[in-house]
Amino acid sequence: MKRRKIKIRLSRLGDKLAGFLPDWCCGRRSVLEQKYGSIYGNKDWKERAAGERRRTACQYLAVLCVFFPFLVGGALGEILEWQESDVAWLMRPDYGQHPQTEQLEAELKYGTYSVKKDVGLTLNPRMLTEAQKKKYLKKTAASLNKKILGNNTDLLHIEEDLHLPSSENGVQIQWYSDCPEVLDENGKLYLLAAENGQKVNLTAVLTMDELTEQADIPITVCFPEEKDLWQEALKRELEETLEHAKESGSTENDLLLPRETKNGIPINWKRSGGGRFFPILVLFLAALAAVYGKRYRRADRQLAEIKASVQRDLPELINKLILLLSAGLVIDTAIEKITEDYFAFRENGRKKSYLYEALAEVQKRVCESNAFLAKELFEMARRSGVQEFMRFTSIIGDNMQKGNALSEKLEAEAAMLWQARKKQAESKGRIAETKLTFPLTILLSVLVVITIAPTLM
């Protein structure tokens, strides 16, 4: 019950959206009417055409719902990165930071004349006085206790490597350890050489120009409760491999990334970062294009199936008609007998045929409204678009109007149709043979490899 309610609501929403969108987005009404009119004739096909537009509109809505959060997130990211065009001042980098370059556009106006020029302005970091440098050194030394922790909680529970920076905002730092076999000057912790609860003293010598400040930092090594030592060993081996690669290729223009460590362990490299808004936008537009390109696919597929059905069943229909006419039946009675036999066979499991179904509709319309049979058959042939069927209806019409010999013409037409059908079957067979060439080539290659493999071992 809930599924039915949801389906009804989606149907209503699709109708509203199809009415809101331009006519060409969901499939032009004139094109759909022409296609479904050709398929269903005098039946009420307008609801099917409206359903096709409704279905396409719902597909557009589904694509929009999937991509809307990503598009909004990407657009907000672009907006946050956007800078205002009017600039009154620029902030210098703090002491110790690298110079920054700002790309600006300068515009000068004098009377009716103006000129614009792109300017790259480099901002050097601000300088400090002697007293400020001393204060800055003490502040940097005091902040090292927290900055060197890395993934550790505090200095009394050191379980992993420390982060010992060699510089901090323009201050050069030299590290010393009283037990380098447990914790070296680079902050690497060797758990296998340490004891649980062992004390190690780190000394940091901070230098700024001619000023120097020393800070002693005592730490306590603690064994972790659960630690994958192999993972740590792999990390350390990767670091050593990178250091070796940097030193060996320092004089080259490019850095050749190592494919394996010294012990033969493979290394896979991937570039990180990069914006994702543009790929999402491309996927969104591709999905919309796919929905737009498929708006007539269902109707075209039905038309193709109808043409194939008519071309397949028409020779059989003509042969049945020839037999009944030879037995003494008139054309109207013969067509009525053919349709009755078709529905009798349908009850026994015969596959549905558009040609016989449409012929039954024509026969029913002729009986109920006393319409002209030849005219109804010609209208049916025109909707199907099959030239062979149109020739067949022309033969029927000529016989009913002029009294020409019908059986002889139908026999000639049937012979020609069977010949065409035979050629079509032969053509499909050749196409099937061509499609089998590639799989057979692969199979032959596999057999050759299996045959010669033992000789190469």
Secondary structure, 3 states (H helix, E strand, C coil): CHHHHHHHHHHHHHHHHHHHCCCCCCCCHHHHHHHHHHHHCCCCCHHHHHHHHHHHHHHHHHHHHHHHHHHHHHHHHHHHHCCCCCCCCCCCCCCCCCCEEEEEEEEEEECCEEEEEEEEEEECCCCCCHHHHHHHHHHHHHHHHHHCCCCCCCCCCECCCCCCCCEECCEEEEEEECCCCCECCCCCECHHHCCCCCEEEEEEEEEECCEEEEEEEEEEECCCCCCCHHHHHHHHHHHHHHHHHHHHCCCCCCCCCCCECCCCCECCCCCCCCCCHHHHHHHHHHHHHHHHHCCCHHHHHHHHHHHHHHHHHHHHHHHHHHHHHHCCCCHHHHHHHHHHHHHHHHHCCCCCCHHHHHHHHHHHHHHHHCCCHHHHHHHHHHHHCCHHHHHHHHHHHHHHHHCCCHHHHHHHHHHHHHHHHHHHHHHHHHHHHHHHHHHHHHHHHHHHHHHHHHHHC
